[in-house]
Amino acid sequence: MSKDIRIKRGLTLRLEGEAEKELVKAPRSKTYAIKPPDFHAVVPKMVVKEGAKLLAGDELFYSKYTEAIRFTSPVSGVLKEIKRGDKRKILEVIIEADAKDTYRDFGKMDASTADRKDVLGKILESGCGAFIYQRPYSIVADPQDTPKAIFISAVTTAPLAGDKGFIIKDKIAAFQEGVNALVKLTPGKVHVSVDESSAQYLKDIKGVELHHVKGPHPAGNVGVQIHKIDPINRGERVWTVGVEDVATIGNVFLTGNYIAQRTIALTGSEAKNRKYYSSVIGANVSDFIGEVSEEIRIISGDVLTGTQLSNNQYLGFLENEITLIPEGNNYRVLGWLPFTYNNIHSNSHTSLSWLFPKRKYTPTTNLNGEERALVVTGEMEEVLPMDIYPMQLLKSCMAGDIEKMENLGIYEVAPEDFATVEYVNTSKLEAQGIIRLGLDLMITEVG
């Protein structure tokens, strides 16, 4: 039996450059990379050296503070380089790939009949523990915890985000086996949220509680769904897993191999050949987009939460999207005058975009102003469908007031939940960064 969740508050950005629903195989990259900065609060400790021969699934590094969390190679090949930054911080672990992958054999297992210890052990040994995140704090989950529930969001609402129904439709058997494994990890329920696209493929999944979600962004964010279904209190843990990552976990049990497939939606007004590409985690972005000019911004992820990349860098570990948009190098003369420029989207009435709700826009990276001491009451609440006060929570994070942060709901949010707040707020506050700093303070002081 499914349950309906209707979200009214939020903001759907309609942008040019949606990917066609056609799946093609991406060219095999010469090199792949796992980037430790993708895993917030993880301090990597390497277990292999440059020049080491690797199988797909061999361990590369583990978390310094939680040694059970292992990070494994997505392909077979040779460890080409450990790229370091300031204070020898590891930025990228680059693997020169073989022409064809050879896999480490973890052994098959029937997740539905195995016990929790064996299931968790296989997930951690194969490196799939890196796919499981915990709330609060939005960090890689500690396997010593027992979550009260596990959430999987198959709802697509982010700008130009890849359709999760299309991504998972050919991986239903692996998804079901992944669910069978996740069920063993919690005494509570495994919640799966779906929209119209994903519901047709996931409606018959066994062992889960299904939720039909409708509404504007950020309705697809797992944090919003947790808030509506089973809110987090102090001391509780909830785990979250991405849709395609559930299938990857399932493949470990079905085949005994860590098959690090990743379906990438190439989107954005400046992207050519906008399609879905079957690739591998950590692929080089140049294999998807070719050479692009400096006038184009390459984003790993969507325009609200993604990370800027250069032409020869590597995809983020959890990303299913590459977005290409124009750089915002053209400044508007007298742009502060209302209705002067009506070819851009504005959540306020300073342009005429509110008269054309179905019109699609071509955004640039221009911020249209700088941070300012101006706060408009109520505008943040309009786009955050949670029963919290976003402005007050941001202020308490900036002040480092732990007690107020707790009282205002810091345990329930992640930076991505404040992406729409960051987009609409007149103050131009970097809301996602402020929330991340607040969460880091809570990790340090509260744990």
N, C-alpha and C positions, 0 to 999 in steps of 0.2 A: 504493500500500500504506500502510495506517495503522498507527500504533503506539499502544499503550495506556499510559496513565499513571494509576496509582492512588495517590491521596493518602489517608493514614490520619490524620495529625495535622491538627487544625484545629477549627473551631467553626461550626456552622450555626445561625444565629439565626432561629427561626421566629416571625414577627411577623404581627399582624393588618393587613390593608389591602392585599393584593395586587391589582394592576390586572387587570381583565378583559381577555381577549385579543380586543379589539374596537378596530379602528383608525378614528378619526374625524378630520376635518380641524379643526384649531384655528382660532379666529378670527384674522384678520390683525391683528397689533399696529400701533398708530399709530407706535410708535418701537421701534427695536432698538438693541442696544449690543454693542460689542466691548470687553472689559475687559482691558487690559494686565496687571493682576495675576494673571490666569489663566495667564499664561506666565511661569513662574518664571525668574528670571535674565535676562529680556529688558528692556532699557531702550528704550522706544519713542521714535522720532523721527518726528514728524508730517510728512506731505507735502502735506496739504490743510488748509484753514482753515475755520472756521465759516462756514456759508452756501454752501459749495461744492456744486454739483450732482454727484451720483454715479450711476454705473451699478453694478449688482451685479457684483462682481469688481474694481472700481476700488481701487487701493491707498490705504489709510488711513495706515499708518505702517510703518516697518521697524525692525529691531533695530539699535541703535546699534553693537554690537560685531560683528555679522554682517549686513552690509547686504543680502546676498542673501535673507535671510529676510523676506518681506513679509507683511503682514496686510491683507486686503482686505474690502470691504464685503459683507455677506451679502444685502443688498437694494439696490434703487435708491431714490433719494430725495435729501434735502438733509441735509448735516451740520449737525445742530441745535445740538450743544453738545459741547465738550471739557471734561469735568468733571475738576477737579483737586483734590488734597488737600494735605497738608503738603509744603512745599518744591516746590510746583507739580508734584508727582507726578501723572501722568495716571492717573485711576481708571477713567473710562469715556469711550468715544467713541460718542455717541448720534446715530443717524440717524433722521430723520423720513421714514417710508417712503411711497413712491408707492402708489396703489391696486393697481397691478400692476407686477411687476418687469420692468425692461429690462436685458438682460445685455450686458456687454462680451464681444466675440467674441475668444477666444484661438486659434481655429482648431482644426479636428479633426486628430487624429493617430492612426495605428495604432501603439499602444504595442509590439506584438509585433515590428514590423519596424524601429522607430526605434532609434537608438543611445542610449547612456546619457546623453550630454551633452544631447541634445534632450529626452529624457524628463524629466531633472532640471530643465532650464530651464523647461519648461511647468508642472511642479509648483510651482516657486518663483514663477514669474510670476503664476500664478492665486491664490496665497496658500495653496495646499494644503500647503506646507512646514510650516505651523503644526500640521498633524495628525500629523506624524512626530516622535516623541520618541526620545531616546537613553538607553540604559543604558550605563555608570553615570550617576548623578546625576538621572535622570528630569527632563530639561529638553528644550526643543525642539532637535532634532538639528542639528548643524553640517553644512551641505551639502558642506563641503570634506573631511569624513571619508568613508571607505568602510567600511560596516559588514560584519562577518563573517557576519551573518545578519539576517533581519527576522522579527519575530514578530507574529502576529495572534491575539488570544484571542476566540473566540466561545463562551466558557463563562460561564454565569451562576451565581454562588454567593453574591454579596453580598446582604445583607438586602433583600428586596422589589425587587431590581434588575430592570429590564426584560429580558424573555426575548430574547436576541440572535438566536435562530432566527426568532422572530416578527418582529423588527425588520428582518431582512435578506431575508426570504423573497421579497419582490417586487422585489428589487434585484440578483438574481443576475448578470444580464448586465453591469451596471455593476461589480459586485464582481470578476468575472472580468477585466474590462479593467483595473481597478485593480491586480489581482495581476500582470497582464502588464507593467504599468509598474514595479511594485516589484521584479520579478525582474531588471530591468535595473540596479538600483541596488546590487546586492550580488553578489560572486563566490560567495557561499555560498548557502544555502537560504532559501526563504520558508516558515516554519513556520506552520500554521494549526491551532489547538487547538479542538476541538468537544466538545459534550456531546450528550445524546440529542436535544435539540430542534434544535440547529443542524446536526447531522450529516446530517439528512435533506435539507437544502437545499444544503449545501456539500460533500457527498461526491464530487461529480463535478468539482470545481474543478481545473483543470489548472495545472501548474507549481509545485505546493506539496507539502510533506510534511505529511500529515494526522496529527493526534494526538488520540485519544479520551481525554478526561480525566474521571475520576470522583473524588469526594471532597468533604469539607466545605470551607467557606470557610477560607482564601483560595486554594483550588485554581483558581479562575477568574482570579486575578491573573496577569498576564503575567510578573511577576518570578519567581513560583513555577515557572512553566512553563519559563522560561529556565534556571533552576537545575537542573531535572530533565533538560532536553534538551541544552543547550549552555552551560555556565556561563561567566561572564565573568572573564577574568584582567586583570591590570593592563595598560593600554595598548590594550585591545581595545574596540571599539564594537559595540553591537547596537542596531538600531532597532526601534521598536514602533509599530503603527498600530491604531486602533480599527476594529471591523467596519464600521460605517456610514461611517466616514471613508474606508475603502478604496473604497466605492461612490462617494463624492463625488469622489475622485481619478479613478476610472474614468469618471465623467460628463464630466469636463473633456476627456478624450480622445475620448469618443464624440460629444459635442455641441459642444465648444468653449466651453462656458459653465461658470461656477462656480455650481453649484446647491447652495446651502448648506442642504439639507434636514436636519431633525433630528427623529427620532421620540422622543417624550417619554412615559414611563410615569408617570402620576399615581398615587401610592401613599400609604399611611399610614392609620392608623385614623381620622384626622380629615379625610381628603380625601373630597369628594363626587365623583360621576361618575368613579370610578376606572377609567380606560381608557387606551389608547395614543392619543397625539395626533400627527398629522403637522404639523410646524411648521417654523420656520426658526431657525438658530443665532442666539442673542442675543435671543430673544423675551422680552417682559415676562411675568413669572409671573402677574400679575393676570388675564391672558387665559385662564389655565388654571384658576385657583382662585377667582376673584372676590374679594370682601372676606372676610377672616378676622379673628377676634378676636385680641387680644394674648395670649390663653391658649393659642395654637397656635403651634408652632415651624415655620417654613417652611425646608426644607433643599433646596438645589440639590445633588442627589446622594443617596447612601444615608446611613443614620444613623451609620455608622462613619467615613466619610471626607468627607461632604458639607460644604457651606458654608452658614451661616445667612444668610437673605435677609429683607428686609422685603417688604411686599405689593406695592410698585411697583418692585422691582428686577428685574434681568435674569438670565436663565439663564447658567450657566457655559458656556464655549466647548465643552468636551468632554462635557458632561453629557447623559445620556439619561433622567434621572429627577428628579421632584420628590416629596419626601416630607413629609407633614404629620403631626406627632405632638403630644401635649399637652406644654405646658411643665411642668417639674417644680417647681411652686410649693407642693406639699403635702408636708410633711415627716412622716416616720414617727416616732411616739412609741416609744421603746425599740426602734428599728429594728435595733439591733445584736444583739438577742437572737435566737438561732437559731430558725427555724421560726415566728417571730411573724407574718411576712407571706409568704404562699405564692402570691400572685398576680403575683409578679415573677420574672423569670428570673435565675438565678445560676449561674455556672459552678462554684462551690464547693458544698458541701453545707449551706450556711447557710439554704437554703430547700428546699422539697420539689420544686422544678422538675426535679431529676434523676430523679424517679420517673415523670415524664410527658414523655418525650422528643419526642412528637409534638404536644404542646400548643402553641398559638400565644399570644403575649403582646402586650400593648399597652404599649410602653415610653414613658417620659417622659424629659425632659432632666435629671432629677435625678441627680447624680453619686453619691448615697448615701455621702457622705464626702468628705474632703479629702486632699490629698497627705500621706503619712505615712511615717515612717522604719521601714517594715516590709517585708521581702522574704521571699516564700515560694518556697523552692527548687523549681524544676521546673515551676511553673505556666505560665511563658512558653513553655517548650519544647513544652508540650502542644498549643499552638495555632499554632505556627510550623513548617510542614513544610519547613524548609531545614536543611542541615547546618551551622548556625552557632550560636553561643551568644548568644542575644538579650540577656540581662542584662549580660553582659560587653561586648557591643557598645554598648549604651546607656551604660554607665559610661565607656567610652573616648570616646564622642561628647561626653559631659558634661565630661570632662576635657580634650578637645581633643588627645588623643594620636593623632597621625596614623599612626604606625607600628603601634600596636595596632589602630586602625580598619581599616587595610589587611589585617592578619593575620586579623582576625575577620570579614572579608567585606563591608565597606562598599560595595564596587563592585557587589555583587549585589542590593542592597536598595533599596527606595523607601519613602517614608512609608506608602503604602497597605498595604505588606506587614506593617506593625506595627500595623494597626488592631485586629486581634483581641488582640494583646498588650496594647494600651492598654485594651481592654475588660475583660480578665480580671485584670490585675495588681493585687494587693492594695495596692501602694504608691500607686496612682492617678497614676502618672507619665504625662505627656503624651508617650507614646512616639513618635508620629508627628512632633511638633514637634522632639523631640530628634534624631531621625534626619535631619530636614530641615536642622537646624543643622550636623550632622556632614557632610552632603553639601555644604553651602555652603562649609564650611571646606576640604573636599577640592578643590572647584572653584577656590578662591582659591590654595591652596598647591601643589596638584599639577597641576590643569588637565585 
